[in-house]
């Protein structure tokens, strides 16, 4: 049971450190506004899956390009993490695009659209039946 808690702690620490490192240390002009949205670490601490989102970017080419930049910077980032976190072995970093934020925004907009359509339909029905008019 203890090792799971340790991997969770390592994942949380990696997420925090990478968020800062990517913003401040990776000097590639192609890199957009990256947010580290999550991290999971394997039980043996051999690798870490890092999930990132791109602020305002949804084009597959831009996402792919940003992931390539992060992949190339993984060795550098790993060496910086080794200096900041006391681990015998720093996990290999694997970057993934986190679609959950974009998917969530899309679902939220669909819900908002359905609610406003429903309200408009309800208002139209009330106007047609005369219930919406007040008599004085």
N, C-alpha and C positions, 0 to 999 in steps of 0.2 A: 504493500500500500504506500509505503514511504517514497518509493522511486517515482510514482506518478506525481506526487506533490512536488518532488524535486524538478521533474521535467516541466511542470507547470510554472514553477518559479523561474527556471532558466528561460522558458519561452517568454514570460512576461518581461524579464530583464532584457532579453534580446530585442523584443519589440520596442521597448523604450529607447535603448541605445541606438538601434538602427534608425529610428525616427529622427533622432538628432544628427547622427552621422550622415545620413543620406542628404539632409537639408544643408548641412554645413560643410561637409568634406568632399562630396562628389561634385566635381567641377565640370560636368559635361553639359554644354548648352542645349543638347537635345532633350535633357531630362526635364520633365514637367513638374508640376506641383504634386509630389508623391506623398501619400499618407500610408503609413504602415498600419493596416487594419487588424492584423492578427499574426500570430506565430504559433506553430506547433513543433515540438521537438520529439525525435524518436526516443524510444525507451533507453537505448544505449548511448544517447547524445551524439550519435554519429552524423546526423544531419538535422537541419531545421527547415521547415517549409514556412516561408515568409509571404504573407498575403498583403498586396498593396492595391491602393486605388489611386486614380489620377483625377485630380480636380478638374472638372469641366471637359474631360476628354472621353470620348466614346468611340472614336474612329479606330478600327482594328489595327491599322498601320501604325498609328501613334502609340497605341498600347504595346504592340509588338516591339517597336523601336525602344521604348522606355524599358521594357523587360530585358532587351539585349544590353542596354547600357548598364543596368543593375547586375546582369550576369557577368559582364566584363569587370565590374567593380567588386564582385563578390570576394575575391582574394584580398583586396585592399581592405574592404569592410571587415572581413574576418580577422585580419591582423590588428585592426583598430579595436575590435571587440576584445581580442586577447589581452590588450593593454588595460582595458577597463573592467573586465569581469574576470574574477579568479576562477578559472576552470582548467582542469588538467588537459582537456581536449575541447577546443572550440568547434562546434558543429559546422559541417559544410552547409553553406547557405543556398537554398533553392527558392527562387522568386516566382510567385504566381500572381496573376491578376485576379483580384477579388471582385466578382461580378455581383455579389449580394447587395452592395450599396446601390448600384445602377438598377438592378432588378427591383429593389425596394422602392426606389424613386419612381420607376415605371408603374409598379403596382399602385402606389399612392396616387399617381396622377390618374390612373384608370378609375380608382375608387372615387376621387373627387369629381371626375367627369360623369360617372354614373349617378352620384348624388345630385349634382346640379341638373342633369337631365330628368331625374325623377322629380325634383322640386318643380321644374318648369312644367312637366306633364301634369303634376298635381294642381298647379296654379291654373293651367288651361282648363282642366276638368271642372274646377270650382267656378271659373268664369262662365263656362257653358251651362252649368246647372243653375246658375244664379245665386249660389251660396256665397260667392265672394262679394256680392253687393250688399251694402247696408241700406236699410230703409229708414228714412227720417220722417 
